[in-house]
Amino acid sequence: MKSKKIPERLESKRLLLRKLNHTDAPGLYANIRDKEISRWLSGVPYPYPKDLALKFVLTAIAKFENKKRFTFGITIKGIKKEAVGVISLEKVDYKNKNAMLGYWIGKKYWGKGYMTEAVKEVLSFGFETIGLHRIYANVYSENPASERILRKFGFIFEGVEREKFFKEGEWQDYLTYGLLKKEYSKAM
Ligand SMILES: CC(C)(COP(=O)(O)OP(=O)(O)OC[C@H]1O[C@@H](n2cnc3c(N)ncnc32)[C@H](O)[C@@H]1OP(=O)(O)O)[C@@H](O)C(=O)NCCC(=O)NCCS
C-alpha cells in the first residue's frame, strides 16, 4: 500500500479536494482564526498566530509526500480556488491499516452539506485507494454537527476519554467514533 501512487486531487459534484500548496496559507488563516472553529480542534490555538498557517501547510505538504498524513484542501468549485478548510487522514498506520479522520471548514460555508460531501470522498480514498481497514475520528463532546456527519456514514460510537483536554477553561470529554471497511461497504 505504501508504494502505491497516491492521487493528489479528489473531486465531487461541488468540491475539489486537493493537496495543499503554499498559496493556501492566507485563505486557511482567514478561516481558521475563529473561536467557533478552534473550539473543536485539539491542536488549533486561539488566537491563531499568522505564521502557523504557513507552517501547517508546509508540514502537510511534506507529510503528504512521505505518505504519513493525507491533508486535502477543500476548495469550492466556481466559488474559491483557495482552500477554505481541510480534511485529512492522519496517523496513517500501514501495518494495522487504520487512520484518523479530521476536518474543518470556514464558518461562512457551514450548513450547506460541504463536509458531508468531502467526507464521502475521503472515506472512499481511505478504504478503496489506500486500502484501510478502519477509519476513526475523535470529537469533543457537544459537537453535534460533527457527530451527525460521522453517524450518517455509519461510524459507531466506541467510547469516551473523559476530561482528556483542557480547553475553553474547562475539561473536555473526547469521543471516539470508528468505521470498519465492511460497514462502509455495506452503507455505500
Ligand atoms: C463540523 C463541521 C465540519 C460541519 O461542516 P458542514 O459543512 O457544515 O457540515 P454538513 O453541512 O455537511 O453537515 C452537518 C450536519 O450536521 C447537522 N447539524 C448542524 N448543526 C447541528 C446541531 N447543532 N445539532 C444537530 N445537528 C446539527 C446538519 O443538519 C447536517 O446534517 P444533515 O445533513 O442531516 O442535515 C463544521 O461545522 C466545522 O468546521 N466545525 C468546526 C471544526 C470541527 O468541529 N471539526 C470536526 C472536529 S471532529
The ligand as a Gaussian input file, in Angstrom:
#p B3LYP/6-31G(d) Opt

LIG

0 1
 C      -18.416000      20.237000      11.862000
 C      -18.279000      20.910000      10.503000
 C      -17.080000      20.332000       9.784000
 C      -19.556000      20.669000       9.689000
 O      -19.389000      21.161000       8.364000
 P      -20.655000      21.412000       7.408000
 O      -20.158000      21.577000       6.022000
 O      -21.484000      22.485000       7.983000
 O      -21.404000      20.007000       7.561000
 P      -22.629000      19.450000       6.689000
 O      -23.466000      20.597000       6.255000
 O      -22.102000      18.545000       5.634000
 O      -23.387000      18.514000       7.734000
 C      -23.668000      18.932000       9.043000
 C      -24.779000      18.063000       9.598000
 O      -24.913000      18.346000      10.981000
 C      -26.226000      18.814000      11.242000
 N      -26.109000      19.791000      12.312000
 C      -25.537000      21.015000      12.264000
 N      -25.653000      21.617000      13.466000
 C      -26.297000      20.737000      14.275000
 C      -26.718000      20.782000      15.617000
 N      -26.483000      21.849000      16.385000
 N      -27.359000      19.690000      16.127000
 C      -27.588000      18.604000      15.368000
 N      -27.211000      18.507000      14.050000
 C      -26.574000      19.569000      13.530000
 C      -26.692000      19.396000       9.927000
 O      -28.095000      19.476000       9.881000
 C      -26.112000      18.363000       8.956000
 O      -26.850000      17.172000       8.982000
 P      -27.926000      16.811000       7.805000
 O      -27.129000      16.699000       6.535000
 O      -28.525000      15.541000       8.235000
 O      -28.882000      17.957000       7.747000
 C      -18.087000      22.446000      10.648000
 O      -19.128000      22.941000      11.441000
 C      -16.754000      22.827000      11.277000
 O      -15.758000      23.022000      10.592000
 N      -16.775000      22.946000      12.616000
 C      -15.549000      23.327000      13.363000
 C      -14.479000      22.261000      13.326000
 C      -14.981000      20.889000      13.737000
 O      -15.864000      20.755000      14.570000
 N      -14.372000      19.869000      13.140000
 C      -14.674000      18.498000      13.474000
 C      -13.825000      18.044000      14.581000
 S      -14.137000      16.343000      14.927000

